[in-house]
Amino acid sequence: MIVLAPTKKPFMTRSQGFAYAREQFQQLVEDALAMARALGASDAGAEVSEGAGLSVSVRKGALENVERNRDKSLGVTVYLGQRRGNASTSDFSRAALEQTVRAAYDIARFTAEDPAAGLPDEADFATPQTVAQDLALFHPWAIDAEGATEIALRAEAAALDTDRRITNSDGASVSAQESHFFMGNSRGFRGGYASSRHSFSVAPIAGRGEDMQRDFWYSSMRDAADLAAPEVVGRYAAERALSRLASRKIATCEVPVLFEAPLAAGLIGAFVQAVSGGALYRKASFLDGCLGQVALADHLDLVEDPHIRKGKGSAMFDDEGVATHARKVVEAGRVQGYFLSSYSARKLAMKTTGHAGGAHNLALTSRLTQRGDDLDAMLRRLHRGLFVTELMGQGVNGVTGDYSRGAAGFWVEGGRIAHPVHEVTIAGNLREMLRSIVAVGADAYTSGSRTTGSMLLESMKVAGA
């Protein structure tokens, strides 16, 4: 049985730090906008950013790699009416800034007019009061290479010590990443913030010879204090690898399929892609024209909340400065809204939804879910079929909705795991798959910015031996 790991606070030491202050970024943005105006731009926008981080990897008790990254960028967009030009640089000197603005201006001069091009309308921008709200997205992790190495070694050692059948390791890694940015445009918007994302993972190998299985687990948070204990992650990763030993192939069949919660989040991602502006205005979506229509099973709701503290998808404004809002994306299976930037909104003769840069914290729930619908209950509901814990390949056609991916997991008989399964392919069509979700578990798990429980689909084709 697979049980998600609880959290526990790790130790801390020293932070990465930034080379530039927010005030310096603000000045660079103001200078870029002034240069664009001086050249004759009708509108302009600029964004400057910096990232810094530390990554460490170990394998079989020995340090393998220590990497430090530090990058910076300044991008300028210039509009001449409905002609748009963009250029960027990693050099923050005055001369480089002038050259970059000039390059964006020259590109705009020789670009064809696009009726959808332009900055968002002023009424759509986040207000200064909104921009100033703190969502607790920045938590620098005070850690050095020695401390990161210790965490990675602890996670790997815990995996190797779990069972004598854990015979090898693909290693363990730790990453501490911090970034900040500031953006502004000629229509008065100014805003920026710092954010962080920290993680560690371990990948143990179980078995010997032809019966060897690899699995992994990880912990990823904005605040290192919220990361799981290395020992917990290591043991859980080992248990996942051990559970896959003696995997079998199964005969081709058509049966109910239960997706483990982290994989179920991928189905949310496929839906989001299908109802995003870029796919819709290009007529490259299997859900084209679905606004107001039923696209998911009628017991499902999909809610978006961009303002969750410490949320991985949280933001008070999108990549264009447009204010974000909590909303119901799907209600009782019916699509209530798309994911639109100002450009894609204009292409569709609609209004921006504040999604330049993508979706924000999404949570899929079922009106049928009961408090006791944990993974055991979902397996009983599956009764006989395939419980999928790993997916391979990218066999998803966003235009037609055709879905075909390699999979591994467990065969379930009588509501209980019978044996592990490997080398199968699951196939269907996303249009039917989304409508055939019969249950969502109470075992909610957040993967990136998407939260859902395990997901049971009524039937899928399983290609086996």
C-alpha positions as CSV (number, residue, x, y, z in Angstrom):
1,M,0.0,0.0,0.0
2,I,1.3,3.5,-0.9
3,V,0.9,6.2,1.8
4,L,2.1,9.7,1.2
5,A,4.9,11.0,3.4
6,P,4.2,13.3,6.3
7,T,6.3,16.5,6.8
8,K,8.9,17.4,9.3
9,K,11.3,20.4,9.5
10,P,14.9,20.0,8.3
11,F,17.8,22.0,9.6
12,M,19.1,25.3,8.2
13,T,22.4,27.1,7.7
14,R,23.3,29.8,5.1
15,S,21.3,31.5,2.2
16,Q,22.2,32.1,-1.4
17,G,21.4,35.9,-1.6
18,F,20.8,38.3,-4.5
19,A,23.3,40.5,-6.3
20,Y,20.8,43.2,-7.1
21,A,18.4,45.1,-4.9
22,R,14.7,45.8,-5.9
23,E,15.5,49.5,-6.2
24,Q,18.1,48.7,-8.9
25,F,15.6,46.7,-10.8
26,Q,13.0,49.5,-10.6
27,Q,15.5,52.0,-12.0
28,L,16.4,49.7,-14.9
29,V,12.7,49.3,-15.8
30,E,12.2,53.1,-15.6
31,D,15.3,53.7,-17.7
32,A,14.2,51.2,-20.4
33,L,10.7,52.7,-20.6
34,A,12.1,56.2,-20.9
35,M,14.4,55.1,-23.7
36,A,11.5,53.5,-25.6
37,R,9.5,56.7,-25.3
38,A,12.4,58.7,-26.6
39,L,12.6,56.5,-29.7
40,G,8.9,57.1,-30.4
41,A,7.3,53.9,-29.0
42,S,3.5,54.2,-28.6
43,D,3.7,51.7,-25.7
44,A,6.4,49.7,-24.0
45,G,7.0,47.2,-21.2
46,A,10.1,46.0,-19.4
47,E,10.9,43.2,-16.9
48,V,14.2,42.5,-15.1
49,S,14.9,39.4,-13.1
50,E,17.6,37.5,-11.2
51,G,17.8,33.9,-10.0
52,A,20.3,32.2,-7.7
53,G,20.5,28.7,-6.4
54,L,22.4,25.7,-5.2
55,S,22.1,22.1,-6.4
56,V,23.8,19.0,-4.9
57,S,23.7,15.4,-5.9
58,V,25.1,12.2,-4.2
59,R,25.1,8.6,-5.1
60,K,25.9,5.5,-3.0
61,G,27.1,7.6,-0.1
62,A,29.5,9.8,-2.1
63,L,29.2,13.4,-3.4
64,E,28.8,13.6,-7.1
65,N,28.0,17.2,-8.1
66,V,27.8,20.6,-6.5
67,E,26.4,23.3,-8.8
68,R,25.7,27.0,-8.1
69,N,23.6,28.9,-10.6
70,R,23.2,32.7,-10.9
71,D,21.4,34.2,-13.9
72,K,19.9,37.6,-14.7
73,S,17.8,38.9,-17.6
74,L,16.3,42.1,-18.8
75,G,13.6,42.0,-21.4
76,V,12.0,44.9,-23.3
77,T,8.9,45.0,-25.4
78,V,8.2,47.9,-27.7
79,Y,5.0,48.7,-29.5
80,L,4.6,50.9,-32.6
81,G,0.8,50.9,-32.9
82,Q,0.0,47.3,-33.4
83,R,3.5,46.3,-34.3
84,R,5.5,44.6,-31.6
85,G,9.2,44.0,-31.0
86,N,11.0,42.3,-28.2
87,A,14.6,42.0,-27.2
88,S,16.5,40.9,-24.1
89,T,20.0,41.0,-22.5
90,S,21.8,39.7,-19.5
91,D,24.1,42.8,-19.4
92,F,22.7,45.5,-17.2
93,S,25.0,48.3,-18.3
94,R,23.7,51.5,-19.7
95,A,25.1,50.8,-23.1
96,A,23.6,47.3,-23.3
97,L,20.2,48.6,-22.1
98,E,20.2,51.2,-24.9
99,Q,21.1,48.6,-27.5
100,T,18.4,46.3,-26.2
101,V,15.7,48.9,-26.4
102,R,16.9,49.9,-29.9
103,A,16.8,46.3,-31.0
104,A,13.2,45.9,-29.8
105,Y,12.3,49.1,-31.5
106,D,13.9,48.1,-34.8
107,I,12.1,44.7,-34.7
108,A,8.8,46.4,-34.2
109,R,9.5,48.7,-37.2
110,F,9.8,45.7,-39.5
111,T,7.1,43.5,-38.0
112,A,3.7,43.2,-39.6
113,E,0.7,44.7,-37.8
114,D,-1.2,42.4,-35.5
115,P,-4.7,43.6,-34.4
116,A,-4.4,41.6,-31.2
117,A,-1.0,43.0,-30.2
118,G,-0.7,45.5,-27.4
119,L,-0.5,45.9,-23.6
120,P,-3.5,44.9,-21.5
121,D,-6.2,47.6,-20.9
122,E,-5.5,49.8,-17.9
123,A,-8.6,48.6,-16.1
124,D,-7.3,45.1,-16.0
125,F,-4.0,45.8,-14.2
126,A,-3.6,44.9,-10.6
127,T,-3.8,48.0,-8.4
128,P,-0.8,49.2,-6.2
129,Q,-2.8,47.9,-3.2
130,T,-3.2,44.5,-4.8
131,V,0.5,44.3,-5.8
132,A,1.6,45.1,-2.3
133,Q,-0.2,42.1,-0.8
134,D,2.2,39.5,0.6
135,L,1.5,35.8,-0.3
136,A,4.5,34.5,1.6
137,L,6.2,33.2,-1.6
138,F,9.8,34.0,-0.6
139,H,11.6,31.9,2.0
140,P,15.3,31.8,1.5
141,W,16.8,28.5,2.6
142,A,19.9,29.1,4.7
143,I,21.9,26.2,3.5
144,D,25.4,25.6,2.1
145,A,26.8,22.8,0.0
146,E,27.8,20.9,3.1
147,G,24.4,21.1,4.6
148,A,22.7,20.1,1.3
149,T,25.0,17.1,1.0
150,E,24.1,16.0,4.4
151,I,20.4,16.0,3.6
152,A,20.9,14.1,0.4
153,L,23.0,11.5,2.1
154,R,20.5,11.1,4.9
155,A,17.7,10.5,2.4
156,E,19.7,8.0,0.4
157,A,21.0,6.2,3.5
158,A,17.4,5.8,4.8
159,A,16.4,4.3,1.4
160,L,19.3,1.9,1.4
161,D,18.7,0.8,5.0
162,T,15.0,0.1,4.5
163,D,15.4,-3.4,3.3
164,R,18.3,-5.7,2.1
165,R,16.5,-5.9,-1.2
166,I,17.4,-2.3,-1.9
167,T,20.6,-3.1,-3.7
168,N,21.5,0.1,-5.5
169,S,20.8,3.8,-5.9
170,D,20.3,6.3,-8.7
171,G,21.2,8.9,-6.2
172,A,19.7,11.7,-4.2
173,S,19.6,15.5,-4.9
174,V,18.9,18.7,-3.1
175,S,18.0,22.0,-4.7
176,A,17.6,25.5,-3.2
177,Q,16.4,28.1,-5.6
178,E,15.5,31.8,-5.1
179,S,14.5,34.5,-7.6
180,H,13.0,38.0,-7.8
181,F,11.8,40.3,-10.6
182,F,10.3,43.7,-11.2
183,M,8.2,44.7,-14.2
184,G,6.6,47.9,-15.5
185,N,5.0,49.4,-18.6
186,S,4.0,52.7,-20.2
187,R,0.4,52.4,-18.9
188,G,1.5,52.8,-15.3
189,F,1.7,49.3,-14.0
190,R,4.6,48.6,-11.6
191,G,5.1,45.4,-9.6
192,G,7.4,42.6,-8.6
193,Y,8.3,40.2,-5.9
194,A,10.7,37.5,-4.7
195,S,10.0,33.8,-4.6
196,S,11.6,30.6,-3.7
197,R,11.3,26.9,-4.4
198,H,13.3,24.2,-2.6
199,S,13.3,20.4,-3.0
200,F,15.1,17.1,-2.5
201,S,14.6,13.7,-4.0
202,V,15.9,10.1,-3.8
203,A,15.7,7.2,-6.3
204,P,16.5,3.8,-4.9
205,I,16.8,0.5,-6.9
206,A,15.4,-2.7,-5.6
207,G,16.2,-6.3,-6.6
208,R,18.9,-8.0,-8.7
209,G,19.4,-9.3,-12.2
210,E,16.3,-9.3,-14.4
211,D,14.0,-8.4,-11.5
212,M,15.2,-4.9,-10.7
213,Q,12.9,-1.9,-10.2
214,R,13.5,1.7,-9.7
215,D,11.2,4.3,-8.1
216,F,11.7,7.7,-6.4
217,W,10.0,10.2,-4.1
218,Y,10.6,13.9,-3.4
219,S,9.6,16.8,-1.3
220,S,9.2,20.3,-2.8
221,M,8.1,23.5,-1.0
222,R,8.5,27.2,-1.1
223,D,9.6,27.1,2.5
224,A,12.3,24.6,3.5
225,A,10.7,24.4,6.9
226,D,7.7,22.6,5.2
227,L,9.9,20.0,3.6
228,A,9.4,16.4,4.7
229,A,12.2,14.8,6.7
230,P,14.9,13.2,4.5
231,E,14.6,9.9,6.3
232,V,10.8,9.8,5.6
233,V,11.3,10.5,1.9
234,G,14.1,8.0,1.6
235,R,12.1,5.2,3.3
236,Y,9.0,6.0,1.2
237,A,10.9,5.9,-2.0
238,A,12.4,2.5,-1.0
239,E,8.9,1.2,-0.2
240,R,7.7,2.2,-3.6
241,A,10.6,0.5,-5.4
242,L,10.1,-2.7,-3.3
243,S,6.4,-2.8,-4.0
244,R,7.3,-3.1,-7.7
245,L,9.4,-6.2,-7.5
246,A,8.1,-9.3,-9.3
247,S,6.2,-7.2,-11.7
248,R,4.2,-9.0,-14.4
249,K,2.8,-8.3,-17.8
250,I,-1.0,-8.6,-18.1
251,A,-3.2,-9.6,-21.1
252,T,-4.7,-6.8,-23.2
253,C,-8.0,-5.8,-21.7
254,E,-10.5,-3.0,-21.2
255,V,-11.0,-2.3,-17.5
256,P,-11.5,0.6,-14.9
257,V,-8.3,2.5,-14.2
258,L,-7.3,4.3,-11.0
259,F,-4.7,7.0,-11.3
260,E,-2.6,7.7,-8.2
261,A,-3.1,11.3,-7.0
262,P,0.2,12.8,-8.4
263,L,-0.6,11.3,-11.8
264,A,-4.2,12.4,-11.7
265,A,-2.9,16.0,-11.6
266,G,-1.6,15.4,-15.1
267,L,-5.2,15.0,-16.4
268,I,-6.0,18.4,-14.9
269,G,-3.0,19.7,-16.8
270,A,-4.3,18.2,-20.1
271,F,-7.7,19.9,-19.5
272,V,-6.1,23.3,-18.8
273,Q,-4.0,23.1,-21.9
274,A,-7.2,22.3,-24.0
275,V,-9.0,25.4,-22.6
276,S,-6.1,27.8,-22.8
277,G,-6.1,30.7,-25.2
278,G,-3.2,29.6,-27.4
279,A,-4.8,26.3,-28.3
280,L,-8.3,27.8,-28.6
281,Y,-7.6,30.6,-31.0
282,R,-5.5,28.3,-33.2
283,K,-8.4,25.8,-33.3
284,A,-5.9,23.2,-31.9
285,S,-8.0,21.9,-29.0
286,F,-10.2,18.9,-28.5
287,L,-12.4,21.1,-26.3
288,D,-12.7,24.0,-28.8
289,G,-15.9,26.0,-28.0
290,C,-16.6,24.2,-24.7
291,L,-17.4,27.4,-22.7
292,G,-20.7,26.8,-20.9
293,Q,-20.7,23.2,-22.0
294,V,-20.2,20.0,-20.0
295,A,-16.6,18.8,-20.4
296,L,-16.1,16.8,-17.2
297,A,-18.2,14.4,-15.2
298,D,-21.2,16.3,-13.7
299,H,-20.0,15.6,-10.1
300,L,-16.7,17.5,-10.6
301,D,-15.7,21.0,-9.7
302,L,-12.4,22.7,-10.6
303,V,-11.6,25.8,-8.5
304,E,-8.7,28.2,-9.0
305,D,-7.3,30.3,-6.1
306,P,-4.2,32.4,-7.0
307,H,-4.0,33.9,-3.5
308,I,-3.0,30.9,-1.4
309,R,-0.2,31.7,1.0
310,K,3.0,29.8,0.0
311,G,1.1,28.3,-3.0
312,K,3.3,27.2,-5.9
313,G,0.9,28.8,-8.3
314,S,0.2,31.9,-6.3
315,A,0.4,35.4,-7.7
316,M,-1.5,38.7,-7.3
317,F,-0.9,39.4,-11.0
318,D,0.0,37.5,-14.1
319,D,3.0,38.0,-16.4
320,E,1.4,41.1,-17.9
321,G,0.5,42.7,-14.7
322,V,-3.2,41.8,-14.9
323,A,-4.9,41.1,-11.6
324,T,-5.6,37.5,-10.7
325,H,-8.9,36.4,-9.2
326,A,-10.3,33.3,-7.5
327,R,-12.9,31.6,-9.6
328,K,-14.7,28.4,-10.5
329,V,-13.2,27.0,-13.7
330,V,-15.6,24.0,-13.8
331,E,-18.9,23.7,-11.9
332,A,-20.8,20.5,-11.9
333,G,-18.8,19.4,-15.0
334,R,-19.6,22.5,-16.9
335,V,-16.8,24.9,-18.1
336,Q,-17.2,28.3,-16.6
337,G,-14.0,30.0,-17.9
338,Y,-11.0,29.7,-20.2
339,F,-7.3,30.6,-19.4
340,L,-6.6,33.7,-21.4
341,S,-3.8,36.3,-21.8
342,S,-4.6,39.7,-23.2
343,Y,-3.4,38.6,-26.6
344,S,-5.3,35.3,-26.8
345,A,-8.4,37.1,-25.4
346,R,-8.3,39.6,-28.2
347,K,-7.9,36.8,-30.8
348,L,-11.0,35.2,-29.4
349,A,-12.9,38.5,-29.0
350,M,-13.0,37.9,-25.2
351,K,-11.5,39.5,-22.1
352,T,-8.3,38.5,-20.4
353,T,-8.6,36.2,-17.4
354,G,-5.2,37.0,-16.0
355,H,-3.4,33.9,-17.3
356,A,-0.4,35.2,-19.2
357,G,2.1,32.7,-17.8
358,G,-0.4,29.9,-17.1
359,A,-2.9,28.7,-14.5
360,H,-2.8,29.3,-10.8
361,N,-3.5,27.0,-7.9
362,L,-6.1,24.5,-9.1
363,A,-8.1,22.0,-7.0
364,L,-10.3,19.3,-8.5
365,T,-13.0,17.9,-6.2
366,S,-15.9,15.6,-6.5
367,R,-19.3,16.2,-4.9
368,L,-19.5,12.4,-4.3
369,T,-16.3,12.2,-2.3
370,Q,-16.7,11.2,1.4
371,R,-14.3,11.8,4.2
372,G,-13.3,8.1,4.4
373,D,-12.5,7.8,0.7
374,D,-8.8,7.2,1.2
375,L,-6.7,5.1,-1.2
376,D,-7.9,1.8,0.3
377,A,-11.4,2.9,-0.3
378,M,-10.6,3.9,-3.9
379,L,-9.0,0.5,-4.5
380,R,-12.2,-1.2,-3.2
381,R,-14.2,1.0,-5.5
382,L,-11.9,0.0,-8.4
383,H,-12.5,-3.7,-7.5
384,R,-10.9,-5.2,-10.6
385,G,-8.6,-3.2,-12.8
386,L,-5.4,-1.3,-13.1
387,F,-4.0,1.1,-10.4
388,V,-1.5,3.3,-12.2
389,T,1.5,4.8,-10.3
390,E,3.8,5.6,-13.2
391,L,3.4,7.0,-16.7
392,M,5.9,7.1,-19.5
393,G,6.1,9.0,-22.8
394,Q,4.2,12.0,-24.1
395,G,1.4,10.3,-26.1
396,V,-1.2,13.1,-25.7
397,N,-2.7,14.7,-28.8
398,G,-4.1,18.1,-27.7
399,V,-5.9,18.5,-31.0
400,T,-7.8,15.2,-31.1
401,G,-7.6,14.3,-27.4
402,D,-6.1,10.9,-28.2
403,Y,-4.3,9.6,-25.2
404,S,-1.8,6.7,-25.2
405,R,1.0,6.3,-22.6
406,G,3.2,3.7,-21.2
407,A,2.3,2.8,-17.7
408,A,3.2,0.7,-14.6
409,G,1.4,0.1,-11.4
410,F,-0.6,-2.7,-9.8
411,W,-3.3,-5.1,-10.8
412,V,-6.3,-5.1,-8.4
413,E,-8.6,-8.0,-7.7
414,G,-11.5,-7.9,-5.3
415,G,-10.5,-4.4,-4.2
416,R,-7.0,-5.4,-3.1
417,I,-3.6,-5.2,-4.8
418,A,-2.8,-8.6,-6.4
419,H,0.6,-7.9,-8.0
420,P,2.7,-5.2,-9.6
421,V,2.3,-4.6,-13.4
422,H,4.8,-3.3,-15.9
423,E,5.2,-2.8,-19.7
424,V,1.6,-1.9,-20.4
425,T,0.1,0.9,-22.4
426,I,-3.2,2.7,-21.4
427,A,-5.2,4.4,-24.1
428,G,-8.4,6.4,-24.6
429,N,-9.6,9.8,-25.6
430,L,-9.4,12.7,-23.2
431,R,-12.9,14.0,-24.2
432,E,-14.4,10.7,-23.0
433,M,-11.9,10.2,-20.2
434,L,-12.7,13.4,-18.5
435,R,-16.4,12.6,-18.6
436,S,-15.9,9.1,-17.4
437,I,-14.3,10.0,-14.0
438,V,-16.5,8.2,-11.6
439,A,-14.7,9.1,-8.3
440,V,-12.0,11.3,-6.8
441,G,-10.4,10.2,-3.6
442,A,-10.1,12.1,-0.3
443,D,-6.4,11.4,-0.5
444,A,-5.7,14.9,-1.9
445,Y,-2.2,15.6,-3.0
446,T,-0.6,18.8,-4.4
447,S,1.6,18.3,-7.4
448,G,3.1,21.6,-8.5
449,S,0.1,24.0,-8.5
450,R,-2.6,21.3,-9.0
451,T,-4.4,19.5,-6.2
452,T,-6.5,16.4,-6.5
453,G,-7.1,13.0,-5.0
454,S,-6.6,9.6,-6.7
455,M,-8.9,9.5,-9.8
456,L,-11.0,6.5,-10.9
457,L,-12.0,6.3,-14.6
458,E,-14.8,4.0,-15.7
459,S,-12.9,2.2,-18.4
460,M,-9.7,2.4,-20.5
461,K,-8.0,0.2,-23.0
462,V,-4.9,-1.5,-21.5
463,A,-2.5,-3.1,-24.0
464,G,-0.4,-5.8,-22.4
465,A,1.2,-9.1,-23.5
